[in-house]
Amino acid sequence: MKKYFIIPVLLLTLTFTSCFDDMDDVEQVATTAQINDFIYRGLNFFYLYKADTGELANDAFTSTQAKNQFISSFDSPESFFSFLKSDQDRFSLLFDDYIALENALGGISLNNGMDFGLVLYPDASGNVFGYVRLVLPNTSASDAGLERGVIFNTVDGTQLNADNFNDLLTPDTYTIGLATYDGTTLTPSSESVTLIKTQYTEDPVYITKTLDVGGTKVGYIMYNSFTASFDETLNGAFGQLQAEGVTELVLDLRYNGGGSVRTATDLSGMITGQFTGQVFYTEQWNDDRQAAYANNGLFTNVTRNDSPLNSLNLSRVHVLTTRRTASASELVINGLAPYIDVVQVGTNTTGKFQASTILYDAPAPGFSRSEANPAHTYAMLPLIFKTANAAGNTDYVDGLLPDIELEIDYSNLGQLGNVNEPLLAAALNNILPGPITPRRSATLEKELDVNNGLEIMVVEGF
């Protein structure tokens, strides 16, 4: 069964990834021209934006020799891939190590457990401070006692800035210098914490709880990645909410950059349940592939393992979002919008509505792992189709805009899952005005686009 992926922001100007290591023990003997030929064949066949690059047209070259000369004229696969990409493509990716890529897509990465953001100092110095968004259990960060809201501004004694943060935060072991921040001034402290990355598989269902707010039972789920191997865990979480009789739901996707499209479809069925068989999303491929490959994604009532969905049959859901909310998360918001009231709380999302698939150096149309050229370990994740909801909404390049806008107060993030945490409080206040007063704040700092690992959205069944 072929798997397709929708990838969130990984190639913005300031991006940090930590889960890919070169395979030093694998000898790559393929020539650059051979790898470039694979890239060309894959993009010529599947690329969503094929029409934007003249050299990818089926009649671009008068002879095979002319095409081969073009392919051989680039000195690296990376430069060739970059040349062929459309200017409107922010997300297609090329990797020189598909084994590490496969591990990352399976939720396995080197991780110290500190999920963080980076913010430019408000003094225009170019310096950067980090803040801890959340801490994963059973990791170096949790062992060290780090908590959400901790501020740091140095790594191994060096001040973080917009130019060096990627290099400083990449090593498997580093020491962060802690600081305090009052909303205006950052003050370094004498404390430091050493963090060590180890191989880690994250359970994306971070928090599940039922809140009693003014007599209304409100379910709260913080869900951080649409990871297929945890589908039954997610369904179990909804079973818990169902058993506890929730009548409202707050779905926290503020740090969820994507995952399985099938899981996104199932999650939407868990929230609802009354739309089985109706269109959740449609697909738009390039002109060569549309007729043969495009399918509608439909609401379902079972998981991929055929377990019945634990559905809440809601007509409204509140979704917490930030700029890190991407891809499969956006698919849930956009896909549900024609059917129920989706109240988005926070900031606008990433703007990722396209899907990708892993292509290996193998014959078309499969480009399969089983037939991959053993002479190298390159693979790519090109955009292959874009999604639209049942009402036709797509191309939200600036993200999905919130109904209730609330910026981040880095000096007082609040405790996740607590009714007084700002984003959750704003959602609860909209559900039942009065009991919870959301704290609104204006943020002058500029947060960098930083990603702590690879996050993906997988579409299956084609």
C-alpha positions in Angstrom: 0.0 0.0 0.0 1.4 3.3 -1.1 1.9 6.0 1.6 1.7 9.7 1.0 2.8 12.5 3.2 2.0 16.1 3.9 5.0 17.8 5.4 4.8 20.9 7.6 7.3 23.8 7.7 10.8 22.4 7.5 12.4 24.7 4.9 11.6 28.1 6.1 14.5 30.6 6.3 15.1 29.7 10.0 14.5 26.1 10.5 16.0 23.6 12.9 15.9 19.8 12.5 17.6 17.3 14.8 16.7 13.8 13.8 18.7 13.3 10.6 22.2 12.0 10.7 24.3 11.0 7.7 24.9 7.3 7.3 28.7 7.4 7.5 28.8 3.6 7.3 27.0 3.4 4.0 29.1 3.8 0.9 27.4 5.8 -1.7 28.8 4.8 -5.1 26.1 6.3 -7.5 27.3 9.2 -9.6 25.7 12.6 -9.2 24.2 12.3 -12.7 22.5 9.0 -11.7 21.0 10.5 -8.6 19.9 13.6 -10.6 18.3 11.3 -13.1 16.2 9.8 -10.3 15.2 13.2 -9.1 14.2 14.2 -12.6 12.1 11.1 -13.2 10.3 11.4 -9.9 9.4 15.1 -10.3 8.5 14.7 -14.0 6.0 12.0 -13.0 4.5 13.2 -9.7 5.3 16.8 -8.9 2.3 18.9 -8.2 3.9 22.0 -9.6 5.4 20.3 -12.6 3.9 22.9 -15.0 5.9 25.7 -13.3 9.2 24.3 -14.4 9.7 24.2 -18.1 12.4 21.6 -18.0 10.0 19.1 -16.4 7.6 19.3 -19.4 7.2 16.0 -21.3 8.4 17.7 -24.5 11.1 19.9 -22.9 14.0 18.2 -24.7 14.4 17.2 -28.3 16.4 14.1 -27.5 17.4 11.8 -24.7 21.0 13.1 -25.2 19.8 16.7 -24.6 18.0 15.7 -21.5 21.0 13.8 -20.1 23.3 16.7 -20.8 20.9 18.9 -18.8 20.7 16.4 -15.9 24.5 16.1 -15.8 25.1 19.8 -15.8 24.4 20.2 -12.0 27.2 19.4 -9.6 25.0 18.1 -6.7 21.6 16.5 -6.2 20.7 19.3 -3.9 21.4 22.0 -6.4 19.5 20.1 -9.1 16.5 19.5 -6.8 16.4 23.2 -5.9 16.5 24.3 -9.5 13.5 22.1 -10.5 11.4 23.2 -7.5 8.6 25.8 -8.2 8.9 29.2 -6.6 5.5 28.5 -4.9 6.8 25.3 -3.3 7.9 25.8 0.3 7.8 22.2 1.4 9.3 19.6 -1.0 12.3 17.9 0.5 15.4 15.9 -0.6 17.3 13.6 1.8 20.6 11.9 1.4 19.7 9.2 4.0 16.3 7.5 3.6 16.8 5.1 6.5 17.0 8.0 8.9 14.1 9.5 7.1 12.0 6.3 7.5 12.8 6.3 11.3 11.7 9.9 11.6 8.5 9.2 9.7 7.8 6.3 12.2 8.1 8.7 15.1 11.7 7.6 16.1 14.2 10.3 16.5 17.1 11.5 18.7 15.4 13.7 21.3 16.3 15.3 24.6 12.7 15.9 25.4 12.7 19.7 25.3 10.2 21.0 22.8 11.1 24.7 22.5 10.6 27.9 20.6 13.1 30.7 19.9 12.3 34.4 20.1 14.3 37.4 19.0 15.1 39.9 21.7 12.9 43.0 21.5 15.9 45.3 21.4 16.7 44.5 17.7 20.1 43.1 18.7 19.6 39.9 16.8 20.1 37.9 19.9 17.6 35.1 20.7 16.2 33.5 23.8 14.5 30.1 24.0 11.4 29.1 25.9 10.3 25.5 26.8 6.9 24.7 25.3 6.6 21.3 26.8 8.7 18.5 28.2 8.4 14.9 27.0 8.2 12.2 29.8 11.1 9.9 30.4 13.7 12.0 28.7 16.8 14.0 29.6 14.7 17.2 29.9 12.2 15.6 32.3 15.0 14.0 34.4 16.6 17.4 34.7 13.4 18.9 36.0 12.7 21.3 33.1 9.2 22.6 32.9 7.1 24.6 30.4 7.9 28.3 30.5 11.6 27.9 31.4 13.7 30.5 29.6 17.2 30.0 28.2 19.5 32.3 26.3 22.9 30.5 25.9 24.1 27.1 24.8 27.5 25.9 26.0 28.1 29.4 27.2 27.5 31.1 23.9 24.7 33.6 23.4 22.0 32.4 21.0 21.4 34.6 18.0 19.6 34.3 14.7 22.7 33.1 12.9 24.1 30.5 15.3 21.1 28.8 17.0 20.9 25.9 14.5 24.6 24.9 15.0 24.4 25.3 18.8 21.3 23.2 19.2 22.1 20.4 16.8 24.7 18.4 18.9 23.5 15.3 20.8 24.6 16.9 24.1 24.6 20.6 25.0 24.1 22.8 28.1 21.6 25.6 28.2 22.0 28.6 30.4 18.8 29.7 32.1 17.4 33.2 32.4 14.2 35.0 33.5 12.0 37.2 31.3 9.4 39.7 32.6 7.9 40.6 29.3 10.4 43.4 28.7 13.8 42.4 30.1 15.7 39.2 29.9 18.0 38.5 32.9 20.5 35.7 32.8 20.8 33.5 35.9 23.7 31.3 37.1 21.7 28.1 36.5 22.3 25.7 33.6 21.0 22.4 32.5 22.8 19.7 30.4 20.6 17.8 28.0 21.4 14.6 26.2 19.6 13.2 23.1 18.6 9.6 22.9 16.5 7.5 20.6 12.9 8.2 21.5 9.4 7.4 20.3 6.9 10.0 21.3 3.3 9.3 22.3 1.5 12.2 20.6 -1.5 12.0 22.9 0.0 14.3 25.5 -2.9 15.2 27.7 -6.5 13.8 27.9 -8.9 15.2 30.6 -12.4 16.2 31.3 -13.0 19.7 32.8 -16.1 20.6 34.7 -16.7 24.3 33.8 -19.8 25.7 35.3 -21.5 22.4 35.2 -20.5 21.7 31.5 -18.3 18.8 30.8 -15.6 19.9 28.5 -13.1 17.4 27.0 -9.5 18.6 26.5 -7.0 16.7 24.4 -3.5 18.0 23.6 -2.4 16.1 20.5 1.1 16.7 19.2 1.5 14.6 16.0 -0.7 12.5 13.8 1.3 9.3 14.3 -0.3 6.3 12.7 1.1 3.8 15.2 -0.7 5.6 18.0 -4.2 5.6 16.4 -5.6 3.2 19.0 -4.2 5.4 21.8 -6.0 8.4 20.3 -9.2 6.4 19.9 -8.9 5.3 23.5 -8.6 8.9 24.6 -11.8 9.7 22.9 -13.4 6.6 24.5 -12.4 8.1 27.9 -14.1 11.4 27.0 -17.1 9.6 25.7 -17.5 7.6 28.9 -17.1 10.8 30.9 -20.0 12.4 29.1 -18.3 15.4 27.5 -20.6 17.7 25.5 -17.9 20.2 24.4 -14.3 19.6 23.2 -11.1 21.7 23.1 -8.6 20.1 20.8 -5.1 21.5 21.4 -3.1 21.4 18.2 -0.8 24.4 18.9 2.4 22.4 18.5 1.1 19.7 16.0 2.9 20.0 12.7 1.2 17.1 11.0 1.0 13.4 10.6 -1.2 10.7 9.1 -4.0 12.0 6.9 -5.9 8.8 7.6 -5.5 9.6 11.3 -6.7 13.1 10.6 -9.7 11.7 9.0 -10.3 9.3 11.9 -9.9 12.1 14.4 -12.5 14.2 12.6 -14.8 11.1 12.8 -14.1 10.9 16.6 -15.1 14.5 17.0 -18.3 14.0 15.0 -19.5 10.6 13.9 -22.5 11.7 12.0 -20.9 12.2 8.6 -19.6 8.7 7.8 -19.2 8.3 4.0 -19.4 12.0 3.2 -16.5 13.9 1.7 -13.8 15.1 4.1 -11.3 16.3 1.5 -10.7 16.2 -2.2 -7.4 16.0 -4.1 -5.9 18.0 -6.9 -2.9 16.5 -8.7 -0.9 17.6 -11.7 -2.6 17.4 -15.1 -0.9 14.1 -16.0 -1.9 12.3 -12.8 -5.3 13.8 -11.9 -7.5 11.3 -13.7 -5.7 8.2 -12.5 -4.8 9.1 -9.0 -7.2 11.6 -7.5 -9.6 10.3 -4.8 -11.9 11.8 -2.3 -11.1 11.3 1.4 -14.3 10.2 3.2 -15.3 10.3 6.8 -15.1 6.9 8.3 -16.4 5.1 11.4 -13.5 2.7 12.0 -9.7 3.1 12.5 -7.2 1.6 10.0 -7.2 -1.4 12.3 -11.0 -1.7 12.0 -11.7 -0.7 15.5 -15.0 1.3 15.9 -14.4 5.0 16.3 -15.3 6.4 19.7 -17.3 9.3 18.4 -18.6 12.3 20.4 -21.2 13.4 17.8 -20.4 17.0 18.4 -21.7 20.0 16.4 -18.9 22.3 17.6 -15.2 22.0 18.5 -12.7 24.6 19.7 -9.2 24.1 18.3 -6.1 25.8 19.8 -3.6 26.9 17.1 -0.2 28.6 16.6 2.1 29.1 13.6 3.4 25.6 14.4 -0.1 24.1 13.7 0.4 22.6 10.2 -0.6 20.1 7.6 -2.8 17.3 9.0 -3.8 19.7 11.8 -5.0 22.2 9.2 -6.7 19.4 7.3 -8.8 18.7 10.4 -9.8 22.3 10.8 -10.5 22.9 7.1 -12.1 19.5 6.6 -14.6 19.9 9.5 -15.5 23.5 8.7 -18.3 22.7 6.1 -19.9 20.3 8.6 -19.7 21.7 12.2 -18.8 24.9 14.0 -15.0 25.0 14.2 -13.9 27.8 16.6 -10.1 28.4 16.1 -8.4 30.1 19.1 -4.8 31.4 19.1 -2.9 32.6 16.0 -3.0 31.8 12.3 -1.6 28.4 11.2 1.3 27.5 8.9 -0.6 27.3 5.6 0.3 23.8 4.4 -2.4 22.2 2.3 -0.3 19.9 0.0 0.6 16.2 0.3 3.9 14.5 -0.4 5.1 10.9 -0.9 8.5 9.2 -0.4 10.0 8.5 -3.7 13.0 6.1 -3.9 15.3 5.7 -6.9 13.2 2.9 -8.5 11.1 2.6 -11.6 7.9 4.6 -12.1 5.2 4.7 -11.1 6.0 2.9 -7.8 9.4 4.5 -6.9 9.3 1.8 -4.2 11.6 1.0 -1.4 11.8 -2.6 -2.5 13.2 -1.7 -5.9 15.4 1.2 -4.6 18.9 1.5 -6.2 21.3 0.1 -3.7 24.1 2.4 -4.9 22.9 5.4 -2.8 20.5 6.4 -0.1 18.8 9.5 -1.5 15.1 9.8 -1.4 12.7 12.8 -1.8 9.4 14.0 -0.5 8.0 16.2 -3.3 4.6 17.8 -3.2 2.2 15.6 -5.3 -1.3 16.9 -4.6 -3.2 19.6 -2.7 -6.3 19.1 -0.6 -9.5 21.0 -0.5 -12.5 20.6 1.8 -16.0 19.7 0.8 -16.7 23.4 0.1 -13.6 23.7 -2.1 -11.5 25.7 0.3 -7.8 25.3 -0.3 -4.7 27.5 -1.1 -4.6 29.0 2.4 -1.0 30.0 2.0 -1.1 32.5 4.9 -2.6 29.8 7.2 -6.1 29.4 8.7 -7.1 32.5 10.6 -8.3 32.3 14.2 -11.8 33.3 15.3 -10.4 34.3 18.7 -6.9 35.8 18.3 -4.6 35.5 21.3 -0.9 36.0 21.1 1.7 34.3 23.2 2.9 35.8 26.5 6.4 34.3 26.8 6.8 35.5 30.3 3.8 33.6 31.6 2.8 30.7 29.3 0.6 29.0 31.9 0.3 25.2 32.6 -1.0 23.1 29.8 -4.4 21.6 30.6 -5.1 24.1 33.4 -8.3 26.2 33.0 -6.3 29.4 33.5 -3.8 28.7 30.7 -4.5 31.6 28.2 -5.5 29.7 25.1 -7.6 27.1 26.9 -9.2 29.9 29.1 -10.2 31.8 25.9 -11.8 28.7 24.5 -13.6 27.9 27.8 -14.8 31.5 28.0 -16.3 31.1 24.6 -18.0 27.9 25.5 -19.4 29.2 28.7 -18.8 32.9 29.2 -18.1 34.0 32.8 -16.3 31.2 34.8 -12.9 31.7 33.1 -11.4 35.0 32.1 -8.8 34.7 29.4 -5.6 36.8 29.8 -5.0 38.7 26.6 -1.6 40.1 25.7 0.2 41.8 22.9 3.5 40.3 21.9 6.2 42.6 20.4 8.9 39.9 20.0 9.4 38.0 16.8 9.4 34.2 17.2 11.6 32.3 14.8 10.4 29.5 12.6 12.0 26.6 14.4 11.2 22.9 14.3 12.5 20.4 16.8 12.1 17.4 14.4 10.4 16.0 11.4 6.6 15.9 11.5 4.5 14.5 8.7 1.0 13.7 7.5 0.5 10.4 5.9 -2.2 9.6 3.3 -2.8 5.9 2.6 -5.1 3.9 0.3 -4.1 5.0 -3.2 
